[in-house]
Amino acid sequence: MNDAATRLESLEVKIAHLERATQELSDVIYRQQQQIDTMLNLNRQLASQLETLEAKSGDAGPVEVPPHY
């Protein structure tokens, strides 16, 4: 019986560690998703600002890079 109790306690400890690790990973994923959402919103805002600036410039032609000698 003592061996069974030891094995059960070992399994309970392992499960507790796995549950904690799972929760920590879930928290990390949640924070990363928040950061991704923030960056996507910023990217959309910058794209909109760029379109506005390009529309105001009036020069819709491509920008030519001067040759380097």
N, CA, C and O atoms as a GROMACS GRO file, in nm:
protein
  276
    1MET      N    1   0.081  -0.121   0.000
    1MET     CA    2   0.000   0.000   0.000
    1MET      C    3   0.085   0.126   0.000
    1MET      O    4   0.046   0.227  -0.060
    2ASN      N    5   0.198   0.124   0.064
    2ASN     CA    6   0.283   0.241   0.072
    2ASN      C    7   0.334   0.281  -0.066
    2ASN      O    8   0.345   0.399  -0.096
    3ASP      N    9   0.366   0.182  -0.149
    3ASP     CA   10   0.414   0.210  -0.284
    3ASP      C   11   0.306   0.279  -0.366
    3ASP      O   12   0.335   0.372  -0.441
    4ALA      N   13   0.183   0.234  -0.352
    4ALA     CA   14   0.072   0.295  -0.426
    4ALA      C   15   0.050   0.439  -0.381
    4ALA      O   16   0.023   0.526  -0.464
    5ALA      N   17   0.060   0.465  -0.252
    5ALA     CA   18   0.042   0.600  -0.200
    5ALA      C   19   0.154   0.692  -0.250
    5ALA      O   20   0.129   0.807  -0.284
    6THR      N   21   0.276   0.640  -0.255
    6THR     CA   22   0.389   0.718  -0.304
    6THR      C   23   0.372   0.751  -0.452
    6THR      O   24   0.397   0.864  -0.495
    7ARG      N   25   0.328   0.653  -0.530
    7ARG     CA   26   0.306   0.675  -0.672
    7ARG      C   27   0.195   0.777  -0.695
    7ARG      O   28   0.205   0.863  -0.782
    8LEU      N   29   0.088   0.766  -0.615
    8LEU     CA   30  -0.024   0.860  -0.628
    8LEU      C   31   0.021   1.001  -0.593
    8LEU      O   32  -0.015   1.096  -0.663
    9GLU      N   33   0.098   1.015  -0.487
    9GLU     CA   34   0.148   1.147  -0.448
    9GLU      C   35   0.239   1.204  -0.557
    9GLU      O   36   0.232   1.323  -0.587
   10SER      N   37   0.322   1.121  -0.616
   10SER     CA   38   0.411   1.165  -0.723
   10SER      C   39   0.330   1.213  -0.843
   10SER      O   40   0.362   1.316  -0.903
   11LEU      N   41   0.225   1.140  -0.878
   11LEU     CA   42   0.139   1.182  -0.989
   11LEU      C   43   0.068   1.313  -0.959
   11LEU      O   44   0.054   1.398  -1.047
   12GLU      N   45   0.023   1.330  -0.836
   12GLU     CA   46  -0.044   1.454  -0.798
   12GLU      C   47   0.050   1.573  -0.809
   12GLU      O   48   0.010   1.681  -0.853
   13VAL      N   49   0.176   1.554  -0.767
   13VAL     CA   50   0.274   1.662  -0.776
   13VAL      C   51   0.300   1.697  -0.922
   13VAL      O   52   0.307   1.815  -0.958
   14LYS      N   53   0.315   1.595  -1.007
   14LYS     CA   54   0.339   1.619  -1.148
   14LYS      C   55   0.221   1.693  -1.212
   14LYS      O   56   0.241   1.785  -1.291
   15ILE      N   57   0.100   1.653  -1.178
   15ILE     CA   58  -0.019   1.719  -1.232
   15ILE      C   59  -0.025   1.865  -1.188
   15ILE      O   60  -0.059   1.953  -1.267
   16ALA      N   61   0.009   1.890  -1.062
   16ALA     CA   62   0.009   2.028  -1.012
   16ALA      C   63   0.108   2.114  -1.090
   16ALA      O   64   0.078   2.228  -1.126
   17HIS      N   65   0.227   2.060  -1.115
   17HIS     CA   66   0.327   2.134  -1.192
   17HIS      C   67   0.280   2.158  -1.335
   17HIS      O   68   0.299   2.267  -1.389
   18LEU      N   69   0.220   2.058  -1.395
   18LEU     CA   70   0.171   2.073  -1.532
   18LEU      C   71   0.059   2.176  -1.540
   18LEU      O   72   0.053   2.254  -1.635
   19GLU      N   73  -0.030   2.176  -1.442
   19GLU     CA   74  -0.138   2.274  -1.440
   19GLU      C   75  -0.082   2.416  -1.428
   19GLU      O   76  -0.130   2.508  -1.494
   20ARG      N   77   0.020   2.432  -1.343
   20ARG     CA   78   0.080   2.564  -1.327
   20ARG      C   79   0.151   2.608  -1.455
   20ARG      O   80   0.138   2.723  -1.497
   21ALA      N   81   0.224   2.517  -1.516
   21ALA     CA   82   0.294   2.549  -1.641
   21ALA      C   83   0.193   2.584  -1.751
   21ALA      O   84   0.215   2.677  -1.828
   22THR      N   85   0.084   2.510  -1.757
   22THR     CA   86  -0.019   2.537  -1.856
   22THR      C   87  -0.078   2.676  -1.836
   22THR      O   88  -0.101   2.749  -1.933
   23GLN      N   89  -0.104   2.714  -1.712
   23GLN     CA   90  -0.159   2.846  -1.682
   23GLN      C   91  -0.060   2.955  -1.718
   23GLN      O   92  -0.100   3.058  -1.773
   24GLU      N   93   0.068   2.934  -1.687
   24GLU     CA   94   0.169   3.034  -1.722
   24GLU      C   95   0.179   3.051  -1.874
   24GLU      O   96   0.190   3.164  -1.922
   25LEU      N   97   0.176   2.941  -1.948
   25LEU     CA   98   0.180   2.950  -2.093
   25LEU      C   99   0.056   3.020  -2.148
   25LEU      O  100   0.065   3.098  -2.243
   26SER      N  101  -0.057   2.993  -2.088
   26SER     CA  102  -0.180   3.058  -2.131
   26SER      C  103  -0.171   3.209  -2.109
   26SER      O  104  -0.216   3.287  -2.193
   27ASP      N  105  -0.114   3.250  -1.996
   27ASP     CA  106  -0.098   3.392  -1.968
   27ASP      C  107  -0.004   3.459  -2.068
   27ASP      O  108  -0.029   3.571  -2.113
   28VAL      N  109   0.104   3.390  -2.104
   28VAL     CA  110   0.198   3.444  -2.201
   28VAL      C  111   0.130   3.460  -2.337
   28VAL      O  112   0.145   3.564  -2.402
   29ILE      N  113   0.055   3.360  -2.378
   29ILE     CA  114  -0.016   3.367  -2.506
   29ILE      C  115  -0.115   3.482  -2.506
   29ILE      O  116  -0.129   3.553  -2.606
   30TYR      N  117  -0.186   3.502  -2.396
   30TYR     CA  118  -0.283   3.612  -2.385
   30TYR      C  119  -0.213   3.747  -2.401
   30TYR      O  120  -0.260   3.833  -2.475
   31ARG      N  121  -0.099   3.765  -2.332
   31ARG     CA  122  -0.026   3.892  -2.343
   31ARG      C  123   0.027   3.913  -2.484
   31ARG      O  124   0.023   4.025  -2.536
   32GLN      N  125   0.076   3.806  -2.545
   32GLN     CA  126   0.126   3.819  -2.682
   32GLN      C  127   0.014   3.856  -2.778
   32GLN      O  128   0.034   3.936  -2.869
   33GLN      N  129  -0.103   3.800  -2.759
   33GLN     CA  130  -0.216   3.833  -2.846
   33GLN      C  131  -0.256   3.979  -2.830
   33GLN      O  132  -0.291   4.045  -2.927
   34GLN      N  133  -0.250   4.029  -2.706
   34GLN     CA  134  -0.280   4.170  -2.684
   34GLN      C  135  -0.179   4.258  -2.758
   34GLN      O  136  -0.216   4.359  -2.818
   35GLN      N  137  -0.051   4.220  -2.752
   35GLN     CA  138   0.052   4.297  -2.821
   35GLN      C  139   0.032   4.291  -2.972
   35GLN      O  140   0.048   4.392  -3.041
   36ILE      N  141  -0.002   4.175  -3.023
   36ILE     CA  142  -0.027   4.161  -3.167
   36ILE      C  143  -0.144   4.249  -3.210
   36ILE      O  144  -0.136   4.318  -3.312
   37ASP      N  145  -0.251   4.247  -3.132
   37ASP     CA  146  -0.366   4.331  -3.164
   37ASP      C  147  -0.330   4.479  -3.165
   37ASP      O  148  -0.373   4.554  -3.252
   38THR      N  149  -0.250   4.521  -3.067
   38THR     CA  150  -0.206   4.660  -3.060
   38THR      C  151  -0.123   4.697  -3.182
   38THR      O  152  -0.141   4.803  -3.241
   39MET      N  153  -0.032   4.609  -3.219
   39MET     CA  154   0.054   4.636  -3.335
   39MET      C  155  -0.026   4.637  -3.465
   39MET      O  156   0.003   4.717  -3.554
   40LEU      N  157  -0.125   4.551  -3.477
   40LEU     CA  158  -0.209   4.550  -3.597
   40LEU      C  159  -0.287   4.681  -3.609
   40LEU      O  160  -0.298   4.737  -3.717
   41ASN      N  161  -0.340   4.729  -3.497
   41ASN     CA  162  -0.412   4.856  -3.499
   41ASN      C  163  -0.319   4.971  -3.538
   41ASN      O  164  -0.357   5.058  -3.616
   42LEU      N  165  -0.200   4.971  -3.483
   42LEU     CA  166  -0.103   5.075  -3.517
   42LEU      C  167  -0.065   5.067  -3.664
   42LEU      O  168  -0.053   5.170  -3.730
   43ASN      N  169  -0.047   4.948  -3.714
   43ASN     CA  170  -0.014   4.929  -3.855
   43ASN      C  171  -0.126   4.983  -3.944
   43ASN      O  172  -0.099   5.048  -4.045
   44ARG      N  173  -0.250   4.956  -3.908
   44ARG     CA  174  -0.364   5.008  -3.986
   44ARG      C  175  -0.365   5.161  -3.984
   44ARG      O  176  -0.390   5.225  -4.086
   45GLN      N  177  -0.339   5.219  -3.867
   45GLN     CA  178  -0.337   5.364  -3.856
   45GLN      C  179  -0.227   5.424  -3.943
   45GLN      O  180  -0.248   5.524  -4.012
   46LEU      N  181  -0.109   5.363  -3.939
   46LEU     CA  182   0.002   5.414  -4.018
   46LEU      C  183  -0.025   5.400  -4.167
   46LEU      O  184   0.009   5.489  -4.245
   47ALA      N  185  -0.086   5.289  -4.208
   47ALA     CA  186  -0.120   5.270  -4.349
   47ALA      C  187  -0.220   5.377  -4.393
   47ALA      O  188  -0.210   5.431  -4.503
   48SER      N  189  -0.316   5.406  -4.307
   48SER     CA  190  -0.415   5.508  -4.338
   48SER      C  191  -0.350   5.646  -4.350
   48SER      O  192  -0.381   5.723  -4.441
   49GLN      N  193  -0.259   5.676  -4.258
   49GLN     CA  194  -0.188   5.804  -4.264
   49GLN      C  195  -0.104   5.813  -4.391
   49GLN      O  196  -0.098   5.919  -4.454
   50LEU      N  197  -0.040   5.705  -4.429
   50LEU     CA  198   0.041   5.704  -4.550
   50LEU      C  199  -0.045   5.727  -4.674
   50LEU      O  200  -0.007   5.802  -4.763
   51GLU      N  201  -0.161   5.663  -4.679
   51GLU     CA  202  -0.252   5.683  -4.792
   51GLU      C  203  -0.297   5.828  -4.798
   51GLU      O  204  -0.306   5.886  -4.906
   52THR      N  205  -0.325   5.886  -4.683
   52THR     CA  206  -0.367   6.026  -4.678
   52THR      C  207  -0.256   6.118  -4.728
   52THR      O  208  -0.282   6.210  -4.806
   53LEU      N  209  -0.134   6.093  -4.684
   53LEU     CA  210  -0.022   6.175  -4.728
   53LEU      C  211   0.004   6.159  -4.878
   53LEU      O  212   0.035   6.257  -4.946
   54GLU      N  213  -0.008   6.039  -4.928
   54GLU     CA  214   0.013   6.016  -5.071
   54GLU      C  215  -0.096   6.085  -5.152
   54GLU      O  216  -0.069   6.138  -5.260
   55ALA      N  217  -0.218   6.085  -5.102
   55ALA     CA  218  -0.328   6.151  -5.172
   55ALA      C  219  -0.309   6.303  -5.173
   55ALA      O  220  -0.344   6.369  -5.271
   56LYS      N  221  -0.256   6.358  -5.067
   56LYS     CA  222  -0.235   6.502  -5.058
   56LYS      C  223  -0.117   6.549  -5.140
   56LYS      O  224  -0.113   6.665  -5.182
   57SER      N  225  -0.022   6.462  -5.164
   57SER     CA  226   0.100   6.505  -5.233
   57SER      C  227   0.072   6.542  -5.378
   57SER      O  228   0.141   6.627  -5.435
   58GLY      N  229  -0.029   6.481  -5.438
   58GLY     CA  230  -0.065   6.514  -5.575
   58GLY      C  231   0.026   6.450  -5.678
   58GLY      O  232  -0.012   6.439  -5.795
   59ASP      N  233   0.143   6.408  -5.640
   59ASP     CA  234   0.236   6.344  -5.732
   59ASP      C  235   0.220   6.193  -5.715
   59ASP      O  236   0.282   6.132  -5.628
   60ALA      N  237   0.137   6.135  -5.800
   60ALA     CA  238   0.106   5.993  -5.787
   60ALA      C  239   0.208   5.905  -5.857
   60ALA      O  240   0.199   5.782  -5.847
   61GLY      N  241   0.303   5.963  -5.927
   61GLY     CA  242   0.402   5.884  -6.000
   61GLY      C  243   0.500   5.816  -5.905
   61GLY      O  244   0.514   5.856  -5.790
   62PRO      N  245   0.566   5.714  -5.956
   62PRO     CA  246   0.662   5.645  -5.871
   62PRO      C  247   0.784   5.733  -5.845
   62PRO      O  248   0.821   5.816  -5.928
   63VAL      N  249   0.844   5.714  -5.733
   63VAL     CA  250   0.962   5.790  -5.695
   63VAL      C  251   1.083   5.725  -5.762
   63VAL      O  252   1.108   5.605  -5.746
   64GLU      N  253   1.157   5.806  -5.837
   64GLU     CA  254   1.275   5.754  -5.904
   64GLU      C  255   1.397   5.777  -5.816
   64GLU      O  256   1.419   5.886  -5.764
   65VAL      N  257   1.475   5.672  -5.802
   65VAL     CA  258   1.596   5.682  -5.722
   65VAL      C  259   1.709   5.725  -5.816
   65VAL      O  260   1.729   5.664  -5.921
   66PRO      N  261   1.781   5.830  -5.779
   66PRO     CA  262   1.889   5.875  -5.866
   66PRO      C  263   2.001   5.771  -5.872
   66PRO      O  264   2.026   5.700  -5.774
   67PRO      N  265   2.068   5.761  -5.987
   67PRO     CA  266   2.176   5.664  -5.997
   67PRO      C  267   2.294   5.706  -5.910
   67PRO      O  268   2.321   5.824  -5.892
   68HIS      N  269   2.362   5.610  -5.859
   68HIS     CA  270   2.481   5.636  -5.777
   68HIS      C  271   2.604   5.610  -5.861
   68HIS      O  272   2.611   5.509  -5.930
   69TYR      N  273   2.701   5.700  -5.855
   69TYR     CA  274   2.823   5.686  -5.935
   69TYR      C  275   2.937   5.645  -5.848
   69TYR      O  276   3.049   5.627  -5.896
   0.00000   0.00000   0.00000
